Amino acid sequence: MTATAASTVGSRHLKLRTSQCGGLTLEPCEDGSCHVDAAGHTSCGRLACPSCGYSGCNLSSQYLPAGRSRPVACSCGHVWIAAGA
Protein backbone atom coordinates (compact mmCIF):
# COMPACT_ATOMS: atom_id res chain seq x y z
CA MET A 1 0.00 0.00 0.00
CA THR A 2 1.33 3.44 -0.91
CA ALA A 3 0.44 6.73 0.70
CA THR A 4 -0.20 9.83 -1.35
CA ALA A 5 0.40 13.34 -0.07
CA ALA A 6 -2.59 15.63 0.18
CA SER A 7 -2.49 18.65 -2.08
CA THR A 8 -1.56 21.88 -0.30
CA VAL A 9 -2.44 24.09 -3.29
CA GLY A 10 -5.62 26.07 -2.67
CA SER A 11 -7.89 28.06 -4.94
CA ARG A 12 -6.48 30.10 -7.81
CA HIS A 13 -6.18 33.76 -6.75
CA LEU A 14 -8.53 36.10 -8.65
CA LYS A 15 -9.00 39.83 -8.05
CA LEU A 16 -12.52 41.27 -7.95
CA ARG A 17 -12.59 45.00 -8.69
CA THR A 18 -15.27 47.64 -8.99
CA SER A 19 -15.27 49.36 -12.38
CA GLN A 20 -15.92 53.07 -12.97
CA CYS A 21 -19.43 52.35 -14.26
CA GLY A 22 -20.34 50.44 -11.09
CA GLY A 23 -19.87 46.93 -12.46
CA LEU A 24 -17.45 44.26 -11.29
CA THR A 25 -14.31 43.10 -13.07
CA LEU A 26 -12.67 39.75 -12.40
CA GLU A 27 -8.93 39.53 -13.12
CA PRO A 28 -6.41 36.75 -12.55
CA CYS A 29 -3.52 37.65 -10.25
CA GLU A 30 -0.42 39.03 -12.01
CA ASP A 31 1.49 36.08 -10.52
CA GLY A 32 0.36 33.20 -12.72
CA SER A 33 1.13 30.60 -10.04
CA CYS A 34 -0.57 32.48 -7.17
CA HIS A 35 -2.91 30.42 -4.98
CA VAL A 36 -4.84 31.01 -1.77
CA ASP A 37 -4.06 28.88 1.29
CA ALA A 38 -6.58 27.71 3.92
CA ALA A 39 -5.88 30.81 6.06
CA GLY A 40 -6.74 33.23 3.23
CA HIS A 41 -3.16 34.26 2.44
CA THR A 42 -1.97 34.34 -1.15
CA SER A 43 1.52 33.68 -2.40
CA CYS A 44 1.57 37.27 -3.77
CA GLY A 45 0.87 38.69 -0.29
CA ARG A 46 -2.80 39.69 -0.61
CA LEU A 47 -5.73 38.53 1.51
CA ALA A 48 -8.27 36.38 -0.39
CA CYS A 49 -11.17 34.05 0.37
CA PRO A 50 -9.93 30.49 0.94
CA SER A 51 -13.22 29.16 -0.41
CA CYS A 52 -13.60 30.93 -3.78
CA GLY A 53 -10.12 32.50 -4.22
CA TYR A 54 -11.38 36.05 -4.81
CA SER A 55 -9.73 39.11 -3.25
CA GLY A 56 -10.69 42.75 -3.34
CA CYS A 57 -14.02 44.50 -2.98
CA ASN A 58 -15.85 41.26 -2.11
CA LEU A 59 -14.10 41.02 1.29
CA SER A 60 -15.30 42.83 4.42
CA SER A 61 -11.65 43.69 5.16
CA GLN A 62 -8.97 43.75 2.48
CA TYR A 63 -6.04 44.44 4.80
CA LEU A 64 -5.06 43.18 8.24
CA PRO A 65 -2.84 44.93 10.77
CA ALA A 66 0.42 43.07 11.42
CA GLY A 67 0.09 40.54 14.22
CA ARG A 68 -3.71 40.95 14.48
CA SER A 69 -6.49 38.49 13.70
CA ARG A 70 -10.03 39.40 12.73
CA PRO A 71 -13.09 37.82 11.14
CA VAL A 72 -13.33 38.39 7.40
CA ALA A 73 -16.47 37.76 5.33
CA CYS A 74 -16.59 37.14 1.60
CA SER A 75 -19.53 37.85 -0.70
CA CYS A 76 -19.61 34.10 -1.52
CA GLY A 77 -20.83 33.51 2.07
CA HIS A 78 -17.58 32.18 3.53
CA VAL A 79 -16.39 33.69 6.85
CA TRP A 80 -13.05 32.93 8.46
CA ILE A 81 -10.62 34.30 11.04
CA ALA A 82 -7.69 35.78 9.15
CA ALA A 83 -4.38 36.49 10.88
CA GLY A 84 -2.19 39.41 9.86
CA ALA A 85 1.38 38.58 8.99
C-alpha positions in Angstrom: 0.0 0.0 0.0 1.3 3.4 -0.9 0.4 6.7 0.7 -0.2 9.8 -1.3 0.4 13.3 -0.1 -2.6 15.6 0.2 -2.5 18.6 -2.1 -1.6 21.9 -0.3 -2.4 24.1 -3.3 -5.6 26.1 -2.7 -7.9 28.1 -4.9 -6.5 30.1 -7.8 -6.2 33.8 -6.7 -8.5 36.1 -8.7 -9.0 39.8 -8.1 -12.5 41.3 -7.9 -12.6 45.0 -8.7 -15.3 47.6 -9.0 -15.3 49.4 -12.4 -15.9 53.1 -13.0 -19.4 52.4 -14.3 -20.3 50.4 -11.1 -19.9 46.9 -12.5 -17.5 44.3 -11.3 -14.3 43.1 -13.1 -12.7 39.7 -12.4 -8.9 39.5 -13.1 -6.4 36.8 -12.5 -3.5 37.7 -10.3 -0.4 39.0 -12.0 1.5 36.1 -10.5 0.4 33.2 -12.7 1.1 30.6 -10.0 -0.6 32.5 -7.2 -2.9 30.4 -5.0 -4.8 31.0 -1.8 -4.1 28.9 1.3 -6.6 27.7 3.9 -5.9 30.8 6.1 -6.7 33.2 3.2 -3.2 34.3 2.4 -2.0 34.3 -1.1 1.5 33.7 -2.4 1.6 37.3 -3.8 0.9 38.7 -0.3 -2.8 39.7 -0.6 -5.7 38.5 1.5 -8.3 36.4 -0.4 -11.2 34.0 0.4 -9.9 30.5 0.9 -13.2 29.2 -0.4 -13.6 30.9 -3.8 -10.1 32.5 -4.2 -11.4 36.0 -4.8 -9.7 39.1 -3.3 -10.7 42.8 -3.3 -14.0 44.5 -3.0 -15.8 41.3 -2.1 -14.1 41.0 1.3 -15.3 42.8 4.4 -11.6 43.7 5.2 -9.0 43.7 2.5 -6.0 44.4 4.8 -5.1 43.2 8.2 -2.8 44.9 10.8 0.4 43.1 11.4 0.1 40.5 14.2 -3.7 40.9 14.5 -6.5 38.5 13.7 -10.0 39.4 12.7 -13.1 37.8 11.1 -13.3 38.4 7.4 -16.5 37.8 5.3 -16.6 37.1 1.6 -19.5 37.9 -0.7 -19.6 34.1 -1.5 -20.8 33.5 2.1 -17.6 32.2 3.5 -16.4 33.7 6.8 -13.0 32.9 8.5 -10.6 34.3 11.0 -7.7 35.8 9.2 -4.4 36.5 10.9 -2.2 39.4 9.9 1.4 38.6 9.0 
